[in-house]
Amino acid sequence: MKPIYSLSLKNGISLLLISMSVFLCVLDLFIVNIAIPSIRENINANEAESQFIIVFYIIGYGAFLITGSKFGIKYGHKKVFVRSMLGFMLFSFFCGIAQSPLQLNTSRLFQGITAAFMVPQGVALIADIFQGERERSKALGIYGAVAGSASVLGQVLGGIIPDMSMAFEAWRIIFLINVPLALATALLAAKLLHEIEPKKKETIQNSSQTALIILLVLLIYQIIIAGEEGWNRSTISIAMLPLTGLIYFIYRQSKDYHAGKNVLISMKPFTYSSFGIAVTAAAAYCLVQDAYFFINASYFQEHLLFSSSKTGSLFAFQGIGYVIASLFGVKYLHHYQERFMALGLILMVACLFLHIYFLNGPGVRSTTVAVILFFYGTGCGIVLPSMFTNAMHQLPPGVTSVASGIYLTVQQISIALGVSILGRIYFNTSNGYHTATLSMIVLLGITFLIFGISMARTFRTIH
C-alpha cells in the first residue's frame, strides 16, 4: 500500500469524509461556548437554560458512545455513519430554527445522540481502508489533527458569527452551517465508502441504554435547576433519586458482568488497576475541561465587556497552545509518563491563578489575556491527549476497544457535570468568577494527587 502522503484520490476523499464526523462533532461543542451569551439574550434563556445548551449535547454524546459503536458492528459501519450523519444534519437544522430554549435544548440533546452514533464509526472505517500499521497510524494522526483544528476553528467562528450583520439572528448560522456540510458528506459517503461486514450477533442493550440516558438527564437537570432555585431539603431529595439510580445501575452492570451476562458497560478494563486510576483522574480533570470555556466565555463578554468576536479571537490562542503541545507531547509522555502530565497540570493551575490575579477586574488588556490563554492551552495539550494514552498503554489489545468506549463515556459525563456544577458556582455565588476558578484549581489539584498515587505505584513496582 502507498504511504498516506501519496494517497489515491479515492482513499484521500474517503479519509476526508470519515474525518468530517469528528470535525462536525468537535466543532459543534466549541462553537457554542463563545456564542452562548448571544444565544441566551436572543431566545430569552435564563442562566440554567443556557447551561443546558452545552450540557444536553454532551450528555447525548457521552451516554450513547458505547451503543453507537455497537450499532456499527451489528448493522454496518458505513450504514450507521451515513444515517447518523443525516440525523446530525436534521437536528442541527432544528437547532438553527429554534425559537425557544426548550426547542433548542431538546434539539441539542438529539444532536449529541446522533454524533455518538456518527463518530465511533470513523476509526473502524479508517482501519478498513488503511490496513498497514504505518499507513493506519498516519491516517489516525490526520483524523486527530482534524479534531484539534475543529476545536480552534469552533472557538473563532463562535465569536465571529454572532457579531455578523444578517437579516436574521446571526448565531443561527453556527448550527445551520452543518446542514450543507453534513448532507454533502452523507451523499458522498454513501457512494464512495466501502461497507465492513456486519456482525449480526452483536447485542444491543436497549433497556440499559434507555435507563442510563434518563438517569443522566434527570440528574444534570436537577443539579442545574436546584442551583437556579436554591438548594434545600426538597431539591436535594429530588437530586438524590437519579443519583441513587445511577449508583444502582452501575452496581447491576457490574453484577451482571461477573455473572457472565451481556451488559452495556463491560467491567473487564477495571480488572487492570492502571485503568481505574486513569479513569478516576480523567473524571476529576474533565469536570474542569469545558466548564472553563463556558465560564470564561460568559465572563469575558458580560463582565470584561469584550465583544463576541474579540472573545473568540482570544480563545484561538488557547487552541493554538493546545494543538502545539498535543503534537509535540507524545514523545515526552513515552519517556516521562505521569511526570509529564503532572507538569501540564502545574502549568494549568499556575495559569488559573493568573486568571484570578490579572483578569478578575476592569481594565484587562487583551495581550495579557492572550498570553495566559496560550499557556493554559499548552497545559491542556499536555494533559488531555496524554491521559487517554496513559489509560490505554498497559491494556492488552483485546481490551482497548471496550476500555476506550468506557473512558470516553466517563469523560463526556464528567464534562457535563462540570459545566453544571461549576456553572452554578459561577452564577450563584458572590464574586462567582473567583470562586469558580478556585474550584477548578482544587479539582486539578485532586487530579495531580491521583497521578501522584500512580507515580508512587510505578516507583514501588520498579524498585
N, C-alpha and C positions, 0 to 999 in steps of 0.2 A: 504493500500500500504506500502511496505517496505521502510524504510529510505534509502536515497540515498547512504549512506555508505555501504549498503548491497544490491546493485543493482543486479537485474537479469542480466545474461550475455547479453541478447538481449537489455535491456534498457541501460546498460553501453556502449555497442557498438553504440547504436543509439545516445546517448549523445556525444560520441566521434566524430561520423560522422557529426552531426549538428555543433559541435564546430569547425570543420575543415574550415567551411566557414569564420568565423570571424578570425580564425588563419591565413589563407592564405591572407585575405584582409588586415589585420594589418601588417603582415609580409612584404607584397609587398610595403607597404608605407614606413616602417622604413628601410628595407634592401637597398633601393635605395639611401637614404640620404647620407650614408657614401661612397657608390660606385660611386657617381656622377663624381668626378674628373677622375677616371679611365675610365669610360664610355665616358666622354667628349673627353678625349685625343685619345681614340681608334677610335671613329667614326667621329672625326674632327668636333665636335659640337662647336658652339660658345656659349657665356655665356647665351644668350636668349634661345637657343635650349636646353641647359642643364636645365634651369628652367622649360621648358615645360615637361620634363621627369617626374617631380613631379606634376606639376600643372594640366596637362591634365588628369592624373589618378584621382586626387581629384575632378576635375570638373565633369568627367563622373560619378563618385561615388555619389557626392553630389546632382547633378541635377536629378538623376533618383531614388533616395531612395524612394520617395513617390509613384512613379509609380511602382517600384519594389514590394513594399508592396501590392499595389492594384492588381497586376498581380497574386500574391499568393492567394489572397482572391477569385479572379474571376476564375482562372484556376486550382487551387490546389497547396498548398504549397510544397508538395513533388515533383510534376512535375516541378514546376519552379525552385526548389532547384537543382534538378538533371541536368536540361538543362542549367541553368546558370553556374553550376559548370563545365560542359563540355565546355561552351563558354569561361569561365575564363581560362581553360586549353589551349584552342586553341590560344587565344590572348597572353597568356604567352609564348607559343611556338614561335609566330610571334615576340614577343619582343626579345626572345633569339637568333633568327637568323637574326635580323635586321642588315642591312649594312649601313644605313644612318640615320641621325637624323629624317628625315620625316617618314621613316618606323617605327622607334622606337616610336616616339611620337604619331603617329596615332594608333599604337597597344596599347599604354598605355591608350589612351582615351577609347578605346573599352574594355580594361581590366577593367578599372574603372566602366564602364557601366554594365558589366556582374557581377561585385562584388555588385553593387547596387541592382541587382535582386536576388543575392545569399544570402546576409546577412540577409535581413529582414525576411526571412522565418524561421530563426533559433528560434526566440522567440515563434512564433506560434507553431512550431513543438514541442518545449520543453513543452509548456503549454498543448499540447495534450497528451504527454507521461506521464508527471508528474502532475496529476490533483489535488493532495493535496497541500495546500498552502505552508506547510513546505517543502515538497519534491521539489516543483517547485522553491521555493526560494533558496534552496541549489543547485539545478541544474543550475539556473541562475548565482549563485555565481561561480560555476566551469566554466561556459561559459565565465564570465567576467575575471576570472583568466587566462584562455587560451589566451584571447586577450592581457592581460597585459604581459604574458610570451612571446607572439609573438613580442611585441614591443622591449623587451630586446634582444631576440634572433636575431631579424632582424638587430639591430644595431651591434651586434657582428659579425654575418655572413657577413653583408655588408662590414665590414672591412677586415675580414679574406679572403673571397673568391677571391677578385680581386688580392690579392698577391700570390695566389696559382700558381704553375708551371704546365701548361697544354699544350696540343698540339694545343689548340685554345685559344682565349681570355677568361680568367677565369671569367670575370664579367658576361658572358652569363649564367653561372650556376645559378645566383641569380633568373633568370626567368625560366630556363629550369627545375629547381628542382620542380617547381609547376606541371609539366606535369604528372609524375607518381603519385604524391600525390592527385591531383585533379581527375585523371582517376580512381584510386582505390576508392576514396570517392564516386564518382558518381555511379560506378557499385554496390558498397555495399549498398549505399543509395537506389538505385532503387529496390534492393532485400529486404532490411530489414525495411525501414521506412514505417510507416502507413500513408496513404493519409487522409487529412482532407477534408470533403465535401466542394466542391467549392460553392461559391455564385455567380451564373451566372449574377445576376442583378447588380453587381458592375460595375461602369462605369470607363472607361479609357479615359482620356483627351489627345488624341494623338496630336492634333494641339497645345495645350498649352504646352505639354512636348517638342515638337519639337522646338517651339519658344523659350522656356527657355534655352535649350542646345545651340542653335545657338547664342543667345544673350550673354550668358556667355562665350562661346568660343571666340567670336569676341571681347568682352570687355577685357578679360585677354590677348588675343593675342596682341591687340593693346597697352595695358599697357606695356607689355614686349618689344615689338618691338620699341615702342616710346622711351623707356628707352635706348635701344641699339642705335637707330639712333639719338636721341636727341629730347627733347620736343620743339615744335614750334607751330605756329598757325595751320599748316596743321595737325600735329599729334594729337593736342588737339581736333580739329574739328572732326577728324575721330573717336577718342575715345568717343566723346560726343554722337555719333549716337547710339551705342549699350547701353550706359548708359541711354540715354533718352528712348530707347526701353524698358529697364528693369523697369524703373520707371512707364512707361505707362502699362507694363504687370502687375505689382503689383496693380496699380490703377484699371485695368479692373477685375483682380481677386477679389478684394475687392468689387467692384460694383456688379459683377455677384453673389457673395456670398450673399450680402444683398438683392439681387433681388430673391433669392431662387433657383438660377441655380447651376448645378453641376460644381465644379471648381477643378483645380489641387491642389491649396493651400487653405485650409479652414481657414477662419479668426476667427473661434469661440474661439480658445485659447487666442486670443488677447483681448477678452472681459474681461479677468481677468488681471488686471494691473500688478500683480506679475510676470506673464509670460512674458509680454512685457519688463519689466525691466531686467529679467533674460536673455532673448534672446539678448537684446542690450549689456549687459555685456559680454555674450558669444561671440558676434561678435567682440568686441574690443579685448578680450583675445585671440581669435583664430587667429587674424592677426599675433600674435607673435608665436603661437604654433609650426608650422612646419618650419616657416622662421628661427627660432632659430637653428634648426638642419641643415638646408640647408647651412646657412651662416657659422656656426661654423665648420661643416664638411669640407667645402671648405677652410676655414681659417687655420684650423689645418694642413691640408695636403699641401697647396700651399704656406703658409707664415711661419708657425712654422716648416714645413718640417717633420711632423710626417708621418710615413707610414700609409697605409690604415688599416693594422692590428692593429697598435697601436691606431689609432683614434677610431676604432670600440671597442676595449677593454676599452678605456677611457669612451666612451659613455655608456658602460654597467653599469658604476657607476651611471649615471643619471637614467637609467632604474631601477636599484635596489632601489634607493631612491624613485622613483615614485611608485613602487609596494608596498614597505613597508608603505609609507604614505597613499596610497589608501586603503590598507587593514585595517588599524587602524583608519582611519579618519571618518568613518561613524558615530560612536557613539558620537564623538565630534561635528559633524555637527548638530546632533539632539539637542544637548544642547545649542550650541552657534551660529548656523546658519550663518548669513552673517559675523559675527565677526571672525569665524573660517576661512572662505575663505579670509577675509582681511589679516589675519595672513600669509596665504600661499602666497598672493600677495606681502606682505612686504618682505618675505624671498626670493622670486624670484627677486625682484628689487634689494635687497642687493647683491645677487649673480651676477647680471648683472653689478653692479658697480665693483665688484671684477673681473669680466671678463676684464673690461676696465683697471683696475689698474694692475693686475697681468699677464694678457695674451696678452696685446697689445704691444708686442715687442719680441725681440730674447731672447734665453736662458731660456725659460719657462720650469719648472720642471714638470714631469708627475704627481708626487704626488699632487702638487698644483692644477693641472687641475682636477684630480680625486676627490679631496675633494670638490672643487667648483661645479663640475657637480653633485655630490651626493646630495648636499644641494639644488641645483637648481631643481633637480628631485624630492626632497622631497616637495618643494613648489608646483610643478606641480601636484604631487599626492594628495596634499590637495585641490587644486583649481578645477582641471578639472572634476573629478568624482562628487565632491560636487556641482558644478554648475548645472549639469544635475538634480541631486536630488532636488536642490533648485528650479529649474524651474518647476518641476512636483508636488511638495508636496502639493500645495494648490489647485490643479485642481481636479475636480470630476472625478471618474473613467472613465466615458464615453468620456471624452475629452483627456485623456492622450495619447491614441494611435495616434490621429491626431497631438497632440502637440509634441510628441516625433519625428515624421517624420519631422515637421517643424524645430524643434530645431536642429536635426542632419543635415538637409539641409543647414541651416544658418551657422552651424559650419563648414561644409566642404567648402562652398563657401568662407567663411572668411579666412580659411586656404589657399585656392588657391590665394586669393587676397593678403594675407600677404606675401607668397613666391614671388609673382610677384612684389609687391611694395618695400618691404624691400630688396629683392634680387637686384633690380635695384639700390637702395641706396648704397648697399654694393659694387657693381661692378662699379658704375658710379661717386662716389664722392671721393674726396681726403681723405685719411685715412678712407676708407669706413667701415671698421670693427667698428671703434669708433663711427661713425655717425649712422650706422645701429643699434648698441647696444643701443645708446642713444634713438633712435626712439622706440625701444622695451620698454625701461623704461617709455617713455611717454605714450605708449598705455596701459601698465599695470597700470600706474597712472590713466588713464581715467577709466579703469575697476574698480579700487579702488573707484573712485568718484561715479560711478554708484551704487556700493554696499553701499556707504555712503548714497545715496538718499534712497535706500531700507531700510537701518537700521533706518533712520530718520522717514520714514513712519511707520515702525513697532513700533518704540518708541511712536509715536503720537497715534497709534491705542490702544496700551496697556494703555496709560495714558489718 
